[in-house]
Amino acid sequence: MINRRNLIGAGALGAAGAAATFSTPKAGAVLATPAITRNRRRFNMVTTWPKGLPGLGTAAERVAERISQMTDGFIEIRVFAAGELVPPFESFDAVANGSADMYHGAEYYWTAKSSAYPFFTSVPFGMTAQELMGWIDFGGGQELWDELSGQFGIKSLQGANTGHQMGGWFRREIRSLADMAGLKMRIPGQGGEVIRALGGASIALAGGEIYQALQTGAIDAAEWVGPWNDYALGFHREAPFYYGPGFQEPGAGLAVGINRRVWDSLNETEQMIFKSACESVNHLSLGEFTYQNSVHLELLTTRHNVRLRSLPDDVMQRISEASYDIRAASGRSGLEKRIYDSYERALKLMRGWSDISDGPYYAARARGK
């Protein structure tokens, strides 16, 4: 449950409070330079990330900082880590009902709201980061996302991307498809459905809960992000086998969800500032994750004796088959079907390019020195 007293005590204003206390400039008002707006506005952003987590947590902080910078400090956003104001998986409801103004999180956490939400984060054997950005920004994805989130009173924007993730940390080796039977794994979204299709059990845990679950044996394996974030949370101390590739998240997009009343209370310039801040952080994060994952993979393998492994061929084959069926099952009717159809058309189109560009290039580069 959301503690309203804590929200107010922290100086955070909900959507209704923000709209009532801080007014937008009247039409024709003369604004002082360089301020964008005379009236200060304060909002709160809840997140699904542990406090101080690099990459994911800092992306949320950067969105807030850039909005403040571009408005000369007249719009202030206070960021709260998972559990500081609301539990991580209650962030969506808090923003939808106006108890919080914004969230930063992964849309596949809201699968219970709609089976189409995972398409705006990542789905098994789906789009890479670049392809996801292409679909959302240029292939009609944003318009469908607006329609979906609008049903819940939320405006959604891309707010970070981790790039290709790893398959996860395992306490024991996976040698064949038989080893997947009975496996208890922390894995959300459609990736969790794939694990169930292989005979395992998927368990939904927030990032801050994963280490203890591995430590106590409550789970046998866990995927989180990649070397950078995984190193920060110390999973290598409990599960020595690090598996790839990350079939479940080939390019995980993260979102900023804004209460629709808050969004509509912003003038056109302010809305453009929010969009620009989210867009810049989204693109910046991809480069940062790419570099930092490389740095921390080297640390894990050279200093901590982490054993890199690839999932066996029979496991990957079954995962591929199950992934296609699960994606199709999530879009059987209505808006969900339109989102699924749009996603699949864009994926097929962009694969035509990547199959003759990125794929062959990586293979050729690997044969060099």
N, C-alpha and C positions, 0 to 999 in steps of 0.2 A: 504494500500500500504506500501511496505517496504521502509524505509528511508535509502538509501544507505549512505548518509552523516553520519547518526547516527551510522551505522555499523562501518564505518571506524574510526569515531571519538572515538568510544568506544574501539578502539584497536582490534576489532574483524576482522578476516580474513575469507573471504568466501572460498569455496572449491578451486576455481581456484587460488585465491591469495595465499592460504596456500601451494598449490602444487608448485607454481612458486617460492615462496620466500624461502621456507625451503626444502632442499633436503634430501633424505634418504642416509645413508652411502653407499659408493660404495662397491661392492663385494670385499672381501679380506682385507677391511680396519680394522686396529687394534683399538679396542674400549678400552677406559680407564675404569678402574674399580672404582666405581660400576655402572657407567652410562650405560644405555642400548643403547643410541645413542648420538653421539656428537652434532648433529644439532638440535637446539631447534625448536620445532614446537608449534604453537599456534592455537587453534580452538575455535569456539564459539558454545555453546549449547543453543538453545531456548527451552522453556518449555511451557506447557499448564497450569501451576500451579500458583496461586497467590504468590506474594513475601513473603518469610518467612514461608510458610505453612509447618507445621511439617509433617513428614511421606512422603508425595509426593514430596514436594519441597526439603526436605533434602536428599531424595533418589537420585535426580539428582546431588546434591552437592557431595554426597558420591562417585558417579561414577567418577566425575571429580577429586576428591581428590585422589582416589585410583589409577587412571591412572597416576597422577602426582607422587605419592609416588613410584609406581613400576617402573617408568622411571627415578627416581632420579631427577624429576623436568624438564626433557628435553622435555616432552610433557605437555603443559599447556592447560587446557580447562576452559574457562570463561563461567559461567552459567548465563543466563538471564531469569527472571521471565516472566510470561505472560504479553504481552503488552510493555515490555521494549524495544524490538527490533521489534517484529512482534506481531500482535494479536494472541491469543492462537490458534484459529482454522486455522490460516495460517501457522502454524509451518511446516506442512508436505510439502506444496508447497515451502516454503523457503529453505528447505533442498533438495528437489527434483531438484530445479533450481540452487542450488549452492549459494544462497544468505546467507545461514547459513550452518554450517558444520554438525550439529547434532541436534536432538530434543529428549526431554523426554516427553512422553505423553501416552495417551490411544489410541490404534489402532482403536477402534470403532468410534472415531471421524472422521475417513476417509471413512465412509461407502459410501459416494458419489463417491469415487474412485473405490471401489469394495465392493460388498455385502458380501465378505468373510472376510473382515478385523475384524468384531466383534469376530470371532472365536479365535482371538489371544489376545483378552482382556477378554471378558466374554459374554455369551449368556444366556437368561432366561432358568432356569432349566437345565443348562449345567454343566460343570466340576467345581469341587472345585479347590482350589489353587494347592493342591498336584497332582490332576489328570491333570490339565493343564500343569504343569511342566513335568509330566510323558509323556504326548503326544508330547509336543514340543521337549523334550530332547531325548526321547527314542522311540517314536511311529511314527516318520516321519514328525512331525509338523514343525520342523525347516526347513527342505528341501522345504516343500510347501510354507512356509513363505518367504524363500529366493526367490523362483520363483515369488511369488506375488509381493513383494516389489521391486524385480529386474526390473520389468516392468516400475517402476517409478524412477529408478536410485538410489535406497536406499538399504542399508543392515540393517536388523532389528535384535535386540537382546532383550531378556528379561531383564528388568532393575528394577523391583520391583514387589511386589504382596501384595495387601491389605488384602488378605484373604476374608472371607465371609463378605459381606456388609449388611447394614440395608435396609429395604424397603423404608424408607423415612419419612420426616416430613410433617404432615398434619395440616392445620388450623382448620379442623373440623373432627369429627369422621366418620369412614367408617363402617356402620352397615350391609350393604348388597351390592350385585352387583349393585343395582339401584343407589347407591351413587357414582358410578364411572362414570355415564353418565354426560358429560359436565365438568368433572374435568380437570383443567389445571395444568399439572405437568411438572416440569423440570426433564427430564429423557432422556438420549441419547441412541443410538444404538438400538438393537432389543428390549430392554425393552420399548423404546418409541413406537415401533410398537405394542407391547402388550397392552399398555394403550389405543392406538387408537382403537384396536380391541374390547376393553371393553367399547367404547363409549366416552372416554376422549380425551384430546388433549395433545400431547407431545411437549415440547418446549426445544430447545437446547440453553443452557446458559453455559458460562464458570464459573468456581468456584467463581470468584470474582464478578459475577453479580447476584448470586442467592439471597443473603440476601436482597438486595434492591427490587428484584422482589417479594419476600415474604412480605416484609414490606409494599409495595404499593398495594398488592393484585393483581398484574399482573399474579401471579400464585397462585394456591390453595395448592400446595404440591411440594416437591422437594426431590429427593434423591441425595446424594453426595457420601459419603464413609461409615463412621461408627462413633461411639462416639468420637474418638480422633479427627479426622479432622472436624467433624460436630460441636463439641464443640468450636474449634478454630475459626470457622466462625460465631458462635452465632445464629444458626438457631432456637435454643430452645426459644429464646426471641420472636419469631414471630409465631411459629407453635408448640403448646404444645403437640401434639400427635405424638409419635415416633413409627412407625410401623415396624414389621418384620414378617416373615424372608425376607431377600433380595432375592427375586426370580430372580431378573434381573442380579445380579452379585454374584454368589456363590463363586467366587474366581477370583478377577480381576487382571489380569496380565498387567503390564505397560511396555512400550517399550522404548528402545534407538534406534532411527533411524539415520543412518550415511550416508551421501552423498557417493555414490558409488565411485566417483573419489577420495574422501578422503580415503575411505577404501582401495582402490586398491593402493594408494600411500604409505600405511603402509607396512613395511616389515613383514615377518611371525611372528617374535617375538613380534612386536608391535600389530599385530592383536590378538595374543594370550593374550596379556596384556589387551586389550579392552574387550575381551570375559571374561577373568577371573574377571575383575573389575565388569562387569555387572552381572555376575553369583553370585559373593559374595554378592552384594547389593540386588539382587533379593531374595536370601535365607535369608539374615539378616532382610530384611523388613518384611517378614512374621511373624517372631517371635516378632518383635517390634510392629507391628500392633495388634497382638493377645494380648500382654500384655497391651499396652496403651489403646486399646479399652475397656478392662476390668476396668482399672483405671478410665477412663472418663465416662463410663456408670454409675459407682457408684456415681461420682460427679453430673451427670445430674439428677439422680433419688433421691439422698438424699439432695442435696443442691439447686436444681433448679426446683423441683417438676414436672419434665418431666413425662408424663403419657405414659407408655409402652403399646402397643396394638399389637394384632395379627390380620392379615387380616382374615375376615370371611371365612368360609369353601366354600361358593358358589363363592366368589371372587377367592380364590386359585384354585378351580376346573376349572374355566373359564380361568384363567391365564395359568394353565398347558396345557389345550387344545390349546390355542392360541400360546403358546411358541413353541410347536412341529411344528405346521403349518408354523410359521414364520421362524423357523430354516430351514425347508425343502425348503421353497420358496427362500431362499437366495442362494441355491446351485443347480440350475437347469441345468447348462451346463458348459462345459469347465473347466477351472482351479477352478472356484468357486464350481463346483460339486465335483471335486476331493478333495478339502479341506473339504467340507461338509461330504462326504462319509468317509474320513479318521477320522475326528473328531467323527462322530457318532459311527464308529466301535470301536474306542478307548474308548469312553464314555461307551458303552455297556459292553465292556470287563472289565473296571475298576470298574464299578458298581457291577459286580459280586463279587468282593472282598470287596468293602466297605459295601455291603448289609449284609455281614456276619462278618464284623470286626467293623468298626467305628460306624455304625448305632446302632447295638445291644449293643455295649459297652456304648455309650452315654445314651441309654435308661436305662441300668442297673445301671450306675453310678448315674443317676438322682433319682433312688429309694433309694439310700443310704443316709447317714447323710450329 
